[in-house]
Amino acid sequence: MSVVVGVAPGHCSHAAVSLAVLLARSSELPLVVVAVDAAGWPPQRPLSGVDGEYQRFVREQAEAALDEARELVPVDIDASYIVHDGPSARRGLLAACENVGAQRLVVGAKETGPEGEVVLGSVVTGLLQSAHLPVAIAPHGFEAEPGARLQRVTAAYSGSETSAELVLGAAAIAAEAGEGIRIASFHTRPRAFLTARVGRDVENEIIEDWEARIREDAESILNSIEQFERQPASVEVAVGAGDSWGAALRAIPWLAAEVLVVGSSSLGPIARISLGSHAVKIVRHSPVPVVVVPRRATDDYVARGRSTAAA
């Protein structure tokens, strides 16, 4: 098992490498840094003329990206560096993950996004649709403290059965690594309140009722976590509310070394991503790195939680 981080030639990969180092150190797994060479695909294509010069240039750029990453990885991390030939960055990264038995893949958010937001680029969006393993996304500018380990994992809980099972899986992984787990739900004031003009007191009453139900539902998850043979370092429940998604995410405190786990079952197909579901908004406005569990990785994550609870 390993943690794979993708570095893109010609792009700043500092945030992604920093997050990958944090995750590798916390899980005590080796780190594999991958740069994809799409120009070298298909394999064994002869190098000649202008085409050969271009292929050599792209290869050199990929090697340069790995050299830059080497300067960022501290000596306490067991790291290897590979250039993987693939038809695209997405397919190349996924193939590399399969080859090395990756536990999770780390990538960076778009560099052009607004400060404090996690903007998903086309490669990351494609990965979320097709990956069989969790994808960790580093916000632009993210930098972990030297020697840091994860202190806590916050798992987003929507109230659904699938969401509850994903939270349980996140708790199992946090327990194995000696980290804390926090079950968190987020919401904004529904626009219907504005049009209905029900009044602030009534709005607050409805929201408080919703929060009480979330906390009541979370009790069953807490009971399951209490049955774990190995307990997380801490167990908490939090509800973040605000007039915007940014305010809701920041209504609860966050630790310096923390990640937010979000299940992508509610992300839906690409059309829904572009429209913006609740999960997408939570990812975009997260103040910490996000670990998205794609649909195809959900079963393994759920099984992890169930097996730990059963034990």
N, C-alpha and C positions, 0 to 999 in steps of 0.2 A: 504494500500500500504506500501511497505517496500523495503529496500535494503538488499539483501542476500549476504553473503560472505562465500565461501567454504574454510574450513581449513582442511588440510590433515595431519593425524597422521604421525609423523616421518619426516615431512617436515617443513621448515621455512615458516611461513605464515605472517611474518611481513609486507611485501610489500602489499599483498592483503588486510590485515586488515587496514593498513594505508590509502589505496585508498578508501576502503569501508567507513571508518569514514569520509573522505573528502566528498564523495558523499552524505552520509546520512545527514551530517550537512548542506551541501549546499541546498539539496532538502527538508530539515526539515522532514525527514522520519525516522521511527524507523529502527534500524539495527538488523538483525537476523544472528547470526553466526551459521553455520551448519557444523558438521562433520558427514560423512557418515560411517555407520557400515555395510559393505557388508557381514561380517561373521554372522550377525544377521538375514540374509535373507534366507528363507522365515520367516515371523513372527511366533512367538509361536512355533518355533522348540525346542524340549526338549534339555536341557543342561545336558549332562552326559559324563563321561569319558574324554578322550583326546579331543574329539570334544568340550565338554563343557568348558574345560580349555582354549582352543584356542579362543572360542567365548568370554569368560570373558576377556582374554588378549586384544583382539581387541577392545572390549568395553572400557576397561580402557585406551587404547591408544587414542581413540576418545575423551574420557572425558579429558585426559591430553591436547589434542590439544585445547579444549575449554577453559581449565584453562589458557593456555598460551595466548589465545586471550583476555581473561578477563583482563589480565595485560596490554594489549595494547590499550584497548578502554577507552577513557577519560570519566570523570563523566558527561559531558554535553550531551552525546549520550544516547538515550533511546535504550538499547540493551537487547536482549534475546539470549539464547544459547541452542541449541538442538542437540541431536544425532539422525540422521534419518537412519532407516534401509532401505537398498536398494540393488538390485542385483549388482550394480556397482556405482562408484563415480559419473559418468555422470548422470545415471538415478535417483540416489538418490538426487542429487542436484536439478535436474529439478522437481522432485516430491515435494521436500521441497518448491521450489519457487511457485509452484502451490498452495500448502497448505496455505501459508502465504500471497498470493497475491503480489508477488514481482514485483517491477517496473523494477529492473535490478539485474543481478547476477554479482558478482565480484569474480575473480579468479586471481591466480598469474601465471606469465610466468615460463618456465623451469628455474631452478636455475643453470643449467649447460651451459646455453647459453653465448655467448660472451658478455662482458660488453658493454652496450649501445645498445643492440638489444633485441627485444621482440621475443623470440623463443617459438613457440606453441607446447606444449606437446600433447600427444594422448588424454588426457581427454578434454583439451580446444578445440582441433580440433573437437572432437566429439560433444561438446556443440555447436560449431558454425554451425554444420550441422543440429542439431535437436532442438535447443532452440527456444522458442516462445517469448523471451524477449531479450533486448540488453544485451550483455556480455562485461563487463569491464575487461580489462587485465592490471594488474600491472607489470611493468618491474621489473626484479630482482634488488633489492636494493632500490626500490622507498620508499621515506619517506616524507610525507607532513609535513609542519610546524605546530606546535601546534596551535590549534584553527583556522586553515586555512579554507577558503571557496573557491569554484571555482571562478576564476576571468573571465575566458573566455572559450568558447567552439569553437574549430576549426573543421569545417566540411569539409572533403575531397570531392572535386567536380571534376568529370571526364568529364563533358560536356553532359552526357546523361540525358534523361528526368527523369528516376528513381533517378539518383543521385541528380538532382535538387530538387525533392520532398523530398528526405531524408534530404537535407540541410535545407529545409523549416521547416521540423519537428524538426530538431535540434535547429533551431532558435526559434521556438515556446517554446520549453522546456527551452532554455536559458532565454527567456523573462520572463517566469513564475518564474524563480529562481532569476531574477535580475542580470544575468550574461551577458557578452558580447558574440557576435558571430562573427566568422571570416570564410569566405569562402576561401578555399585554394585549389590550384591545384599544382601538382608536376610532374616533368618530368626530364628525363635524356637525354643526347645527343644520338639519335638513332645510333645503330651500323652501319646502312647503310651509315651514313656519313663517317665513317672511311674507308669502302671499296670503296665508290664512289670517295673519295678524292676530295670533292667539294670545300674544302677550308674553313677556319675558318669564313671569312666574310659572305659567303653564308650560312653557318650553322647558324650563329647568326641571319641572316635575316629571315630564316625559323622559328627559334624558337621564335623570336620576333613577327612574324605574328601569330603563334599559341597562344602566351600569350595574344595578343590583342583580339583574338577571344574568349578566355576564359573569359576575363574581360568583353567583350561585352555581352556574354551570361549570365554572373553573374548579369548584370544590371536588368534583368527581375526578378531574385530572390530578389534583393534589393528592387525593386518596391513592390513586394508582402509583404516583411517584413515591409515596411513603412505603410502598411495598418493594421498592428497588433494593436489591442486596447492597449496592453501593449508592450512597446518597449524593446528590449535588451539594456543592459547598454552601449554597443558600437557595431558598425557594420563595418566590414572591409573586404577587398578582398586582397588576397596575392597569389603570384605565386612563387614557389620554383623551381629553376633549378640548375643542377649540373652534373658533369661527372659520378656520382654514385648516387644511391638512398639515401645513407647516407648523401651525400653532398647536394642533393636536399631538403631533409627534414630539414637540418640545415641551409639552405640559407635564411630562414625567422626567425625572433626572436620568442621565446616562453616565456610565463610567468611561474612563479614558480608553480602556481596552475592552471593548464590547462589540458584539455583532447582533444584528437583527435578522432572524430567520423568518422567511415568508414562503408559504406554500403557493405554487403557481397554478393550482387547480382552478382558481378563480380568475386567472389571467386570460384564459380562453384562447381562441385562435388569434391570428395576427390582426384581424379586423377589430377585435375587442381591445387589443393592446393599443391600437392607434386611437381608439375612442376614449380609453382611459377608465379602467375599472378601479375599484377601491384599492386592490392590491398594488396596481401600478402607481397610484398616488402615494401609497405608503412607502413604496420603494423609492420613488422620486424624492420625497421629502425627508427621508431618514437622515438623522444627524450622525449616524455611524455606518460602517460598512454593512452591506446586506448579503445574506446567503439565501439565494432563491432555490427552492427545491422544485425542479420541473416535474411535470406530470409523470414522465417516464421514470423518474427517480423516487416517486412517492412511495411505491410499494416497499422498496428496500428500507426507506426511512421509517415507515409504519411498522415493518417487521422488527426493526431494531428496538422500537419502543415496546412492542408486544412481548418479545422474547425476554427483555429485561424485566418487565412487569411480572411475567410468568415465573421467572427464576426467583 
